[in-house]
Each structure stands twice: as structure tokens, then as C-alpha cells.
Amino acid sequence: MNDLSPAGDLLLDADKRHLIHPLHHPKDHAQAKIFVSGEGAMLRTADGGEYIDGLSALWNVNIGHGRKELADVAQAQMAKLAYASAYAGFSNEPAIRLAERIVSLSYSNMVAAYFTTGGAESNESAFKFARYYWKRMGKPNKVKIISRRYGYHGVTLAAMSATSLPGYQKMFGPLVPEFLQVAPPYPYRWLGNGDAGIEAADAVEEAILAQGADNVAAIIAEPVMGAGGVIVPPPTYFPRLREICNRHDVLLIADEVITGFGRTGRWFALGHWGVEPDLMSFAKGVTSGYLPLGGVLVSKRVHQAIEDAPMDEKFMHAATYSGHPVCCAVGLANIDIIDREGLVERAAVMGKRLLAGLETLRPLPNVGDIRGLGMLGAIELVEDKATRKPAAGLGGRVVAEAMKRGLIMRQRGASVRPPASGDSLCLAPPLMTPEATLDRIVQIVGESIEAATA
């Protein structure tokens, strides 16, 4: 129960009457927590509660809460230039500097950035970049977008159509045409007989051949599938996928909205497998969530198509807040902190500590799979270890028990769609989370699983 002051009760009542929340249902909001402050890996609520932020809010507060430096940078930029259009013919220094900086940290084939306000908008833009590119190349029929089951790319209409988690689509159909899904590289639930990485990549090739390569614009893939359950691919997957895309002239879009800016122990995650995408969407960690910002990095081949276009084929995509000077200034300062404090390297080291801690929970009867990369981790819950029968509903009870013990985390619900899966407990603490706090996360998760299954 919330133990709010009378003023707090009035605030919560106003919230229920006037504010529609993401993923809204009144039952989910009946005992809402009102956050009032944050510091490091901790969040505090109006009722006096203190919680470990085990998901970096929404996978995005990479440097932790309460970094006054970013507030100071935002204030200084607002006082100097709060907003100006970045449409062609206009620009501003923070947008220029941030584009230059992100390109320098990314893949060697990347050359330019287009800025958005968040991940879904970034993926919408990436789809348009892909279709634009093929029209410029004289192949206007290459419009289809392939994604993977359990992938999450946002819930605007096109992004929702690429997202393959049915709960996000049920009440908002029909989906946008020309989007299709294939099997994900999901080792624990792979139904084939061979290497899940090779066979899942080959499933993409089968889809390309079935649709006709002259009709397929791109495949979009998260390096590590985040909201779908922190599914880490086998090391064979992305090299094989890159080769397939090259062979069939299909663009590879890396959705690094969650994995970017150090989350997996590298600045950007496809580097783990020595692969470069043609387009890369980003958001979340670029400002550590302090202000809304996202974007798309484009490779030299895509950029050249824009640069060489005649006036009647120019890139007619736009957004009012693209290149927002305050957001970009904060993004620059955030990247400076990540770099200066070695948080990318720290995520690699502390991620191993977190995963090793989670491994100690494997003997628990309902723990089926434990997986992770860097500061991303998950535990998949099952009813039976031998059969891997999915556990449905258990994850919600575990999350509730963890909340009682002072830990915020999230679950991916069980699915009956092939490959069927159990509830997965997802963790993504801030990259600066102290060792003792990481150990406490593991302890709480273990206690919560035991309490939920008692």
C-alpha cells in the first residue's frame, strides 16, 4: 500500500483521473509508486520507499540517477539556445558535435546520423531510410521488412508491425503491410537439431527467397533481444546473417536502442561478433534518459544515395525536434561521462559478476535458463527443468516479491507461440551500479523466486 501524505493522496487521485500511462490498465496502476528522487542505482518514492533500479528505469539510465552535470549542461544550453530548427538550411553546434562523436565511436562503415526523439521513431526512420535507399538504387519493389519473433522495436504503427510480441498488437491492428517475422536465435528454445545461430540465420535466407530478394528491403535485429527476454544469440548468428544480407542485397538494420552506449560491454553490440550493419538505430543510453533523444546512423552507401539525389528525390523525412540543441548537448555530456569513467569497460567486468551471481540460482527448481551479456541479464522460469515446460504467471509473482524487498525489475510474459517460452525476469542495472548492490540484486531475486514458489 502507498503511505502518502494527504497531498500525496490528492496527487495520486489526480494521476488516476487525468493521466494515461504507457501499457495502461487501471488494475496495474492501483498501487502506483510515485518516484520523487534518484541517486546512482537507487530510486526513492513519495511514500518513503527506496528501491534498487534493476532495469535502469527502462533500460536507459546508463550512468545512473542524479548526475547534476547533465542538469547543468541542459541549463546552460537552454540559456544560450533552447531550440532552433535543424531542417536543411539550418543547424546548431550540439547536433553537429554529437553526430560527429557518435559516428567516431561506432562501426567503421558509418558516416552520418539523423536524430529523433526516441527508439520507436528511430526504427520508423530506419525503415524509411531502407526504402528510400532502394528507390534511389532503381529497385522500388524492395520494401519488405523482416524482423524476428520476440523482437521489440517500439509500438508506433510500423515499429509495432516489426515488433513480434502479440500483446502490443492485439488492440491496434491491422498491422502495416510488408512486415514479416522469422524464428529468433534463441538457444534455450531452439526447435532445430543443429546450431541455433546458423539455423536461425538460414531462416532469414529462406524468408528472403520465399518473398523474392527483389522485394526485401531490410532485416531489423536487436544484437541482444531486450524486452523479448534478453535473448543472447550464438556467436555464429550475426556473421552468417551479414553474409546472407550481402549475398541477397538486403540491408541489415541493427536496433541498438537498448544495447548501445556501453550496455553490453562495448560501445555498440554487433562489435562482439565483428559485424557492421548498414543502418543502426539508437536512443535510451545516448542521454541516459535525462532527455528524450534517439537517432539512426547510416553507412557510407546509404549516405551517398542521399547526397547524390536529384532535387525531386530528396530525403523528405522530418521531425520538429530532430537535432534538438539541448538534447544533443546533454547527449555529448553523457557520452563524456561514460568515456571518462570507463563505464563501457566496467559494464563488461561487472556484467560477468552479475551473470555469475545469477548462475548461483540455477539449482532452484523453477530456474530454467540464465543468460546475459554485459549489464543485461535474464532468468527464464519453467514449471519443469527436464521438459522445459513454460511457467506462466510465476514471473509476475516474483517481480511483486522483489518489489517488497526493494528491487525493481521486469518480466517478459510466457508465450505459447513457437518457440513457446516461460516468464523471463529481466535485469539491466545502471552501468555504475556498485558491486555490493549487484550482489544484493542477486540475493533479492533468489529470495523472491523462493517466496513466489513457496
MARPA-311607 format. One line per field, with one value per residue (C-alpha): residue number from 1; residue in three letters; x, y, z. Coordinates in Angstrom, 3 decimals. Layout:
nuvex = (NUM,...)
loza = (ALA,...)
xx = (X,...)
yy = (Y,...)
zz = (Z,...)
END
This chain:
nuvex = (1,2,3,4,5,6,7,8,9,10,11,12,13,14,15,16,17,18,19,20,21,22,23,24,25,26,27,28,29,30,31,32,33,34,35,36,37,38,39,40,41,42,43,44,45,46,47,48,49,50,51,52,53,54,55,56,57,58,59,60,61,62,63,64,65,66,67,68,69,70,71,72,73,74,75,76,77,78,79,80,81,82,83,84,85,86,87,88,89,90,91,92,93,94,95,96,97,98,99,100,101,102,103,104,105,106,107,108,109,110,111,112,113,114,115,116,117,118,119,120,121,122,123,124,125,126,127,128,129,130,131,132,133,134,135,136,137,138,139,140,141,142,143,144,145,146,147,148,149,150,151,152,153,154,155,156,157,158,159,160,161,162,163,164,165,166,167,168,169,170,171,172,173,174,175,176,177,178,179,180,181,182,183,184,185,186,187,188,189,190,191,192,193,194,195,196,197,198,199,200,201,202,203,204,205,206,207,208,209,210,211,212,213,214,215,216,217,218,219,220,221,222,223,224,225,226,227,228,229,230,231,232,233,234,235,236,237,238,239,240,241,242,243,244,245,246,247,248,249,250,251,252,253,254,255,256,257,258,259,260,261,262,263,264,265,266,267,268,269,270,271,272,273,274,275,276,277,278,279,280,281,282,283,284,285,286,287,288,289,290,291,292,293,294,295,296,297,298,299,300,301,302,303,304,305,306,307,308,309,310,311,312,313,314,315,316,317,318,319,320,321,322,323,324,325,326,327,328,329,330,331,332,333,334,335,336,337,338,339,340,341,342,343,344,345,346,347,348,349,350,351,352,353,354,355,356,357,358,359,360,361,362,363,364,365,366,367,368,369,370,371,372,373,374,375,376,377,378,379,380,381,382,383,384,385,386,387,388,389,390,391,392,393,394,395,396,397,398,399,400,401,402,403,404,405,406,407,408,409,410,411,412,413,414,415,416,417,418,419,420,421,422,423,424,425,426,427,428,429,430,431,432,433,434,435,436,437,438,439,440,441,442,443,444,445,446,447,448,449,450,451,452,453,454)
loza = (MET,ASN,ASP,LEU,SER,PRO,ALA,GLY,ASP,LEU,LEU,LEU,ASP,ALA,ASP,LYS,ARG,HIS,LEU,ILE,HIS,PRO,LEU,HIS,HIS,PRO,LYS,ASP,HIS,ALA,GLN,ALA,LYS,ILE,PHE,VAL,SER,GLY,GLU,GLY,ALA,MET,LEU,ARG,THR,ALA,ASP,GLY,GLY,GLU,TYR,ILE,ASP,GLY,LEU,SER,ALA,LEU,TRP,ASN,VAL,ASN,ILE,GLY,HIS,GLY,ARG,LYS,GLU,LEU,ALA,ASP,VAL,ALA,GLN,ALA,GLN,MET,ALA,LYS,LEU,ALA,TYR,ALA,SER,ALA,TYR,ALA,GLY,PHE,SER,ASN,GLU,PRO,ALA,ILE,ARG,LEU,ALA,GLU,ARG,ILE,VAL,SER,LEU,SER,TYR,SER,ASN,MET,VAL,ALA,ALA,TYR,PHE,THR,THR,GLY,GLY,ALA,GLU,SER,ASN,GLU,SER,ALA,PHE,LYS,PHE,ALA,ARG,TYR,TYR,TRP,LYS,ARG,MET,GLY,LYS,PRO,ASN,LYS,VAL,LYS,ILE,ILE,SER,ARG,ARG,TYR,GLY,TYR,HIS,GLY,VAL,THR,LEU,ALA,ALA,MET,SER,ALA,THR,SER,LEU,PRO,GLY,TYR,GLN,LYS,MET,PHE,GLY,PRO,LEU,VAL,PRO,GLU,PHE,LEU,GLN,VAL,ALA,PRO,PRO,TYR,PRO,TYR,ARG,TRP,LEU,GLY,ASN,GLY,ASP,ALA,GLY,ILE,GLU,ALA,ALA,ASP,ALA,VAL,GLU,GLU,ALA,ILE,LEU,ALA,GLN,GLY,ALA,ASP,ASN,VAL,ALA,ALA,ILE,ILE,ALA,GLU,PRO,VAL,MET,GLY,ALA,GLY,GLY,VAL,ILE,VAL,PRO,PRO,PRO,THR,TYR,PHE,PRO,ARG,LEU,ARG,GLU,ILE,CYS,ASN,ARG,HIS,ASP,VAL,LEU,LEU,ILE,ALA,ASP,GLU,VAL,ILE,THR,GLY,PHE,GLY,ARG,THR,GLY,ARG,TRP,PHE,ALA,LEU,GLY,HIS,TRP,GLY,VAL,GLU,PRO,ASP,LEU,MET,SER,PHE,ALA,LYS,GLY,VAL,THR,SER,GLY,TYR,LEU,PRO,LEU,GLY,GLY,VAL,LEU,VAL,SER,LYS,ARG,VAL,HIS,GLN,ALA,ILE,GLU,ASP,ALA,PRO,MET,ASP,GLU,LYS,PHE,MET,HIS,ALA,ALA,THR,TYR,SER,GLY,HIS,PRO,VAL,CYS,CYS,ALA,VAL,GLY,LEU,ALA,ASN,ILE,ASP,ILE,ILE,ASP,ARG,GLU,GLY,LEU,VAL,GLU,ARG,ALA,ALA,VAL,MET,GLY,LYS,ARG,LEU,LEU,ALA,GLY,LEU,GLU,THR,LEU,ARG,PRO,LEU,PRO,ASN,VAL,GLY,ASP,ILE,ARG,GLY,LEU,GLY,MET,LEU,GLY,ALA,ILE,GLU,LEU,VAL,GLU,ASP,LYS,ALA,THR,ARG,LYS,PRO,ALA,ALA,GLY,LEU,GLY,GLY,ARG,VAL,VAL,ALA,GLU,ALA,MET,LYS,ARG,GLY,LEU,ILE,MET,ARG,GLN,ARG,GLY,ALA,SER,VAL,ARG,PRO,PRO,ALA,SER,GLY,ASP,SER,LEU,CYS,LEU,ALA,PRO,PRO,LEU,MET,THR,PRO,GLU,ALA,THR,LEU,ASP,ARG,ILE,VAL,GLN,ILE,VAL,GLY,GLU,SER,ILE,GLU,ALA,ALA,THR,ALA)
xx = (0.000,1.140,1.508,1.225,0.536,-2.867,-1.179,0.269,-3.151,-4.560,-1.702,-2.302,-6.020,-5.299,-2.964,-5.699,-8.235,-6.136,-3.021,-2.977,0.193,2.115,0.697,-2.245,-4.734,-6.325,-5.544,-1.854,-1.930,-3.933,-0.857,1.299,4.604,5.333,9.062,10.461,14.260,17.086,20.769,23.152,21.371,18.642,15.152,13.034,9.256,6.837,5.874,9.473,10.438,13.906,14.466,17.362,16.720,17.360,16.282,17.921,14.327,13.565,16.967,18.201,19.732,23.224,25.200,22.795,20.409,21.112,24.063,23.982,26.462,23.755,21.291,23.946,24.657,20.923,20.509,23.500,22.327,18.754,20.035,22.123,19.933,16.944,15.628,16.218,15.150,17.636,15.803,18.030,19.426,19.785,21.915,23.357,26.656,25.496,23.791,26.874,29.252,27.086,26.688,30.437,31.079,28.661,29.978,33.526,32.510,30.500,31.225,33.890,31.374,29.126,29.357,26.324,23.470,19.825,18.372,14.952,13.306,13.271,13.664,10.382,10.852,14.414,13.201,10.409,13.103,15.380,12.605,12.187,15.950,15.928,13.021,14.424,17.785,16.340,14.150,17.245,19.000,16.229,14.677,11.339,9.845,12.325,10.000,9.507,10.993,11.926,12.135,12.381,9.836,10.298,11.832,10.765,11.225,8.641,4.888,4.238,2.456,5.398,7.603,4.703,4.406,8.078,7.671,6.725,5.171,1.434,0.185,1.345,-0.658,-3.958,-5.991,-4.297,-4.498,-4.421,-0.651,1.266,1.683,5.030,6.365,7.104,8.788,11.140,12.486,14.859,18.309,17.029,19.331,17.320,14.130,15.579,13.468,16.029,18.705,21.760,23.466,20.705,22.799,23.312,19.788,18.118,20.173,19.234,15.563,16.110,17.522,14.519,12.200,14.173,13.949,10.251,9.460,11.954,15.147,13.960,11.089,13.007,14.488,15.984,16.054,15.964,17.590,18.493,22.024,20.608,16.811,15.825,12.139,11.649,13.606,17.312,17.956,21.672,22.410,25.017,28.262,27.586,24.376,25.327,28.345,26.087,23.282,25.654,26.836,23.229,22.324,25.359,24.533,20.912,21.463,19.347,20.168,20.924,19.385,20.874,18.375,20.825,18.264,18.950,22.401,24.080,26.350,28.112,25.252,26.861,30.467,31.166,30.058,27.821,26.992,27.478,31.187,31.104,30.817,32.851,29.804,28.848,25.247,24.038,21.799,21.827,19.001,19.817,18.163,17.925,21.582,22.606,21.397,20.952,17.290,17.899,16.257,14.444,16.826,17.399,18.631,19.798,23.376,23.725,26.519,28.513,26.463,23.150,24.524,25.858,22.372,21.077,23.958,23.671,19.879,18.319,16.044,12.862,14.128,15.458,15.112,11.690,11.689,11.472,10.623,10.343,12.727,15.381,18.754,17.293,20.227,19.538,19.044,22.189,24.233,23.131,23.965,27.506,27.952,26.534,28.968,31.802,30.857,30.628,34.048,35.756,34.547,35.274,31.689,31.853,34.748,33.106,29.916,31.942,33.539,30.533,28.281,30.314,29.887,26.119,25.827,27.984,25.739,22.613,24.204,24.166,20.358,20.338,19.706,16.326,13.574,11.881,15.000,15.301,17.774,20.162,21.618,23.166,25.822,27.365,24.847,21.939,20.700,17.665,16.342,13.749,11.290,9.870,7.488,9.793,13.519,13.603,10.808,11.390,7.639,6.972,5.956,3.143,2.261,5.174,7.237,4.646,4.647,8.448,8.515,5.995,8.072,11.195,9.390,8.605,12.326,13.401,14.230,12.593,12.865,10.675,9.347,8.695,5.499,5.245,4.335,2.641,3.822,6.691,9.160,6.994,8.675,8.308,8.227,11.640,12.945,14.893,17.703,19.692,21.090,22.925,26.479,27.890,25.994,28.283,29.426,27.579,24.351,24.780,25.231,22.144,20.161,21.070,20.139,16.735,15.975,16.729,14.634,11.787,11.734,11.636,8.864,6.786,7.047,6.559)
yy = (0.000,3.553,5.530,9.031,12.330,13.942,15.956,12.733,11.087,14.006,13.709,10.001,10.629,13.276,10.811,8.179,10.677,12.588,10.640,7.725,5.708,3.525,-0.028,1.318,-0.698,0.572,-2.664,-2.315,1.227,0.596,0.671,3.040,4.293,7.990,8.496,11.651,11.316,9.128,8.726,6.268,2.922,3.867,5.353,6.879,7.168,9.601,7.064,6.910,3.722,3.130,0.709,-0.674,0.270,-3.146,-2.132,1.309,2.662,1.413,0.023,3.600,5.268,4.002,6.458,6.265,8.753,12.209,13.305,17.055,17.579,16.803,19.182,21.907,21.289,21.411,24.669,26.296,25.241,26.385,29.781,30.059,28.411,26.418,25.411,26.063,24.146,21.689,21.345,21.564,25.084,25.349,23.649,24.017,23.140,20.481,18.466,18.661,17.709,14.824,13.355,13.539,11.912,9.001,8.240,8.160,5.615,3.382,0.997,1.878,1.998,4.558,8.181,10.267,10.494,11.505,12.474,11.510,11.722,8.013,4.400,3.760,6.895,5.779,2.452,4.108,6.311,3.338,1.634,4.793,5.057,1.468,2.016,5.361,3.761,1.075,3.532,5.628,2.469,1.861,-1.050,0.372,-3.049,-3.690,-2.629,-5.663,-5.620,-8.855,-8.999,-11.849,-13.329,-11.936,-8.807,-5.435,-2.326,0.084,0.448,3.181,1.554,0.415,-0.322,-2.267,-4.263,-5.216,-5.948,-9.591,-9.612,-10.123,-8.237,-4.985,-5.616,-7.188,-3.981,-1.889,-3.914,-4.237,-4.177,-2.251,-4.414,-5.805,-6.774,-10.408,-12.351,-15.308,-17.535,-15.854,-17.195,-18.490,-21.323,-22.447,-22.845,-23.755,-26.420,-27.421,-30.094,-28.004,-24.718,-22.257,-19.384,-20.893,-22.255,-19.016,-17.028,-19.539,-18.938,-15.335,-16.522,-18.815,-15.841,-13.728,-16.482,-17.025,-13.319,-12.740,-10.801,-8.026,-7.398,-7.346,-4.064,-4.979,-7.139,-5.445,-7.194,-6.358,-7.644,-8.909,-9.137,-6.961,-6.723,-10.138,-11.719,-10.742,-13.415,-13.569,-15.063,-17.777,-16.287,-17.846,-15.901,-12.378,-13.269,-15.673,-13.103,-10.444,-12.828,-13.653,-9.944,-9.289,-12.179,-11.155,-7.375,-6.809,-4.069,-5.030,-2.679,-3.056,-1.976,-0.851,1.166,-0.973,-2.354,0.922,3.177,0.557,-1.658,-4.929,-4.009,-2.437,0.945,-0.888,-4.550,-6.012,-5.468,-8.579,-10.617,-8.456,-7.411,-3.998,-3.031,-0.805,1.232,1.469,2.823,4.188,6.031,5.360,5.353,8.245,10.647,8.020,9.010,12.527,13.994,12.307,11.615,8.918,8.556,6.474,6.048,5.496,3.756,5.305,3.527,4.815,8.296,8.505,7.783,10.811,13.048,12.190,12.508,14.912,17.550,15.658,12.590,14.324,12.743,14.082,12.728,15.193,15.861,19.134,18.052,16.363,17.716,19.465,21.513,20.886,17.147,16.921,18.926,16.537,13.584,14.903,15.367,11.897,10.278,12.223,10.708,7.165,7.610,9.403,6.954,3.849,2.651,0.616,-1.419,-1.568,-2.983,-5.865,-6.685,-6.101,-7.877,-11.038,-10.588,-10.177,-13.232,-15.332,-14.319,-15.273,-18.636,-19.456,-19.514,-22.222,-25.041,-23.520,-25.854,-23.255,-21.726,-22.993,-20.718,-17.964,-15.709,-12.294,-10.089,-7.129,-5.380,-7.288,-10.465,-12.725,-15.780,-17.855,-19.616,-23.058,-25.477,-28.408,-28.288,-31.589,-30.785,-27.001,-26.594,-22.841,-21.237,-18.759,-16.208,-17.008,-14.055,-11.529,-13.007,-12.919,-9.266,-8.403,-10.213,-8.388,-5.045,-5.867,-6.445,-3.220,-4.254,-3.055,-5.414,-6.507,-9.714,-10.889,-12.921,-16.536,-17.239,-20.184,-19.090,-21.199,-21.364,-21.451,-19.838,-19.273,-15.995,-14.316,-11.989,-9.158,-7.153,-4.177,-2.144,1.154,0.647,2.297,0.034,-0.795,-4.389,-4.747,-3.603,-6.131,-8.849,-7.649,-7.828,-11.494,-12.156,-10.484,-12.332,-15.643,-14.853,-13.651,-16.804,-18.926,-16.814,-16.869,-20.653,-21.476)
zz = (0.000,-0.645,2.571,1.159,2.851,2.158,-0.598,-1.974,-1.948,-3.927,-6.416,-6.914,-7.332,-9.984,-11.688,-11.907,-13.238,-15.747,-16.809,-19.248,-18.792,-21.240,-21.225,-19.268,-17.255,-14.012,-12.140,-12.943,-11.571,-8.399,-6.125,-8.172,-6.850,-7.339,-7.810,-6.264,-6.471,-7.637,-6.906,-8.544,-8.795,-6.304,-6.716,-3.943,-3.809,-2.219,0.440,1.700,-0.120,-1.570,-4.416,-6.416,-10.034,-11.529,-15.038,-15.355,-15.340,-18.879,-19.916,-20.384,-17.293,-18.129,-15.981,-13.029,-11.481,-10.078,-12.206,-11.699,-14.544,-17.089,-15.443,-15.540,-19.228,-20.048,-18.136,-19.836,-23.306,-22.647,-21.558,-24.717,-27.365,-26.159,-29.572,-33.229,-36.299,-37.753,-41.069,-44.147,-44.334,-40.527,-37.893,-34.399,-32.776,-30.256,-33.020,-35.245,-32.424,-31.214,-34.696,-35.161,-31.765,-32.182,-35.670,-34.262,-31.596,-33.928,-36.776,-39.346,-42.210,-40.507,-41.583,-40.529,-38.014,-38.245,-34.843,-33.461,-30.040,-29.138,-30.141,-31.950,-34.027,-34.770,-36.118,-38.123,-39.636,-40.331,-42.310,-44.361,-44.930,-46.235,-48.609,-49.738,-50.496,-52.726,-54.611,-55.246,-56.461,-59.012,-57.092,-55.907,-55.114,-52.304,-49.467,-47.211,-43.704,-41.920,-38.120,-35.592,-33.193,-29.672,-31.188,-29.781,-31.930,-30.497,-30.804,-33.336,-36.278,-38.414,-35.407,-33.835,-37.048,-36.753,-33.043,-32.552,-29.077,-29.717,-26.676,-28.233,-31.423,-30.337,-29.933,-32.636,-35.851,-38.722,-38.956,-41.583,-44.725,-45.922,-42.471,-41.663,-38.842,-38.707,-35.928,-33.453,-32.462,-29.113,-27.993,-24.963,-27.022,-30.414,-32.101,-34.714,-34.476,-35.256,-34.366,-33.419,-34.766,-38.206,-38.492,-37.332,-39.849,-42.527,-41.613,-42.704,-46.011,-46.501,-45.957,-48.437,-51.058,-50.390,-50.738,-53.545,-52.874,-55.184,-52.756,-49.448,-48.256,-44.883,-41.797,-38.413,-35.463,-31.876,-31.143,-27.839,-27.783,-24.820,-23.963,-25.569,-22.719,-23.005,-25.639,-26.465,-29.906,-30.508,-31.862,-35.261,-35.876,-36.891,-39.091,-41.002,-41.171,-42.522,-45.235,-46.198,-46.401,-48.587,-50.917,-51.431,-51.369,-48.246,-45.718,-42.115,-39.527,-36.043,-33.391,-30.691,-28.740,-25.647,-26.434,-27.402,-25.354,-23.280,-22.106,-23.299,-22.516,-25.912,-27.208,-29.699,-29.521,-33.003,-32.388,-30.199,-33.400,-35.770,-37.803,-39.187,-40.045,-42.882,-40.553,-36.760,-34.617,-31.165,-28.259,-24.473,-23.340,-25.608,-22.884,-20.151,-20.273,-18.942,-22.059,-24.981,-27.867,-30.441,-33.958,-36.899,-38.024,-41.756,-43.613,-46.420,-49.107,-47.729,-47.105,-50.657,-52.015,-50.088,-51.096,-54.813,-55.042,-57.543,-56.034,-56.911,-54.977,-51.876,-48.430,-47.420,-43.861,-40.991,-37.340,-35.451,-32.708,-34.845,-33.726,-30.648,-29.276,-25.565,-26.003,-28.120,-25.598,-22.851,-25.100,-25.543,-21.805,-21.118,-23.571,-21.922,-18.558,-19.973,-21.586,-18.701,-16.056,-18.128,-17.881,-21.106,-19.757,-16.339,-17.859,-19.318,-15.957,-13.714,-16.201,-15.646,-11.904,-12.292,-14.563,-12.231,-9.353,-11.269,-12.086,-8.356,-8.638,-11.303,-8.778,-7.859,-9.168,-11.365,-12.927,-16.487,-18.278,-17.230,-19.901,-20.368,-21.925,-20.130,-17.892,-19.412,-17.778,-17.565,-15.783,-17.616,-15.323,-16.030,-14.374,-15.043,-15.765,-17.669,-20.103,-20.060,-19.726,-19.620,-16.338,-16.937,-14.278,-11.997,-13.240,-12.097,-8.608,-8.474,-9.590,-6.862,-4.214,-5.410,-5.089,-1.451,-0.906,-2.576,-6.148,-9.356,-12.310,-15.198,-16.664,-20.202,-20.058,-21.135,-24.750,-26.416,-29.859,-31.203,-29.694,-26.535,-23.544,-19.838,-17.967,-18.053,-15.323,-16.994,-15.382,-16.706,-13.791,-14.393,-15.631,-12.473,-10.034,-7.064,-6.613,-3.318,-4.979,-7.805,-5.210,-3.379,-6.647,-6.978,-3.357,-3.733,-6.984,-5.322,-2.266,-4.484,-6.618,-3.458,-1.931,-5.122,-5.424,-1.728)
END
